[in-house]
Amino acid sequence: MTNPRPLPDHPPQLLSPNDRPLPLFTVAQLRELEARGAAGLPAHTLMVRAGAASAHYLIERAAHEGSLATEHPVWIAAGPGNNGGDALVLATRLRQAGIAAEVCMPVEVKAEDARWALGEARAAGVPISHVPPASLDAFGWVVDGLFGIGLARPLEGIFAELAVRIGRRATTHGRVLALDVPSGLDSDTGNVVDGGLAVRATETVTFLGAKPGLYMTYGRDLAGSVTLAPLGVDLPPAADVARLNAPALFAPHFPARSFASHKGTFGSLAVVGGDTGMCGAPILAARAALHTGAGKVHVAFVGEGAPAYDAPYPELMLHPPGTLAFDAMDALAVGCGMGRGANAIASLQKALGCNAPLLLDADALNLIASDTSLAGVLTAGAVKGASGADGTARPCVLTPHPLEAARLLGTDSTSIQRDRLGSARALAARFAAVVVLKGAGTVIASPDGRAAVNPTGNAALATGGTGDVLGGIIGALLAERLPGYEAALAGVYLHGLAAETLTAGGSGPAGLTAGELAPTVRTLLNRLIYPVRD
């Protein structure tokens, strides 16, 4: 049994979502598309394909570890619905491949497809019990096949107990595979269903299509690494389906770096902020803008006592309050450390009256949330007043964290987190602007209905100043004349990937400082967008 025989069927397709702009389907969309895709297929086809894909994944994933063997069998928790049926097919396929597997099914499956799968598992001689073992330590892999995307109530009783035990196994021994989604996870939002419990897995094979909840809120922590098994069903996304952010969505919009380029080719950015005692925030943003390729970067301070120049980066041009002509800029990034005083309000009003592409962050957003006249100027300018040099609407990007988003929508951060995609879209519609809703699974939404969930980033970004760096990155891309939505996609992706890259090199997740991100962003930008050709 240490040398598994090949599966009887042709190996199913397994896709890594990395760097793919995959559509992210909600449960309602999946149900509709699943019914359409399964039409005309023989009975049980999708369940068979899901179980076979999971078995193929386990064999491929664990072949080099020696973890699929007689002495290290696979333990599979099967729920009472179709997710349990997928788990039973998985067990049958492993058994057919000569791999020891046993199933714990606390409540016998009820759905018609799952009943068929139970019969197949019994016929194949799969050991099935109703009581879990005292310990999961002896198993090579543990599989969560309790509940899928249809769960509408919190896990209770034996299922809650199993969720805790499987999660404990994930954090101690690893090798926990979830089928479709970790049980208890809301696949639309990334929250735990009804505030209950959810399984923590180290890996997830998700079926038919990717789900937004696997990449937002608690989803990335609970799902681990995600692999997509399309099950041979073509799911053409509707116009309102969000996508997973990837370079293919933004790379074509970057300007060429030709020999005839000069500093004016890549625009002038003004970072506006820095009230007295908060000069560091705009300088962090401005340094990030330099590393992202802006031609010239200015800092327009709103408070007194700012330095005359930035010694580590003398390329930056620093201006005392009221001395920089905003109209001469190609883009403005407003809000980093600007406070809410009279100078901040005056600077924001001045920026809103310009035609340059605009990024608004931090206190700029808080001022707009507290002043309906400022909000009105922003919306009017985005819709019909301000325009770019080519006559199209001026790009405007808002970058709130959940609390700032709540202030802008007149609600609370709990409501924002309950539906991050919906909240970002609501903000984009209200202010006629591209919205970057920061957090675990940053959401980028455009007023034209496009939306994306960003897969990069980690806990290294949970430190002061990283939002300022993001603002500088996106501001630079606006100055380089990327459209607002694509500038936001690129900035968020590179910002998160820089944190991952630094963490992989030992500089995170603990103790990474915001200022360390910018040089790595530059490296990634040149690697992804401007690679050197031989």
Summary of the structure (lengths in Angstrom):
residues: 534
radius of gyration: 25.8
end to end distance: 49.3
largest distance: 81.9
contacts: 2022
relative contact order: 0.10
helix: 42%
strand: 15%
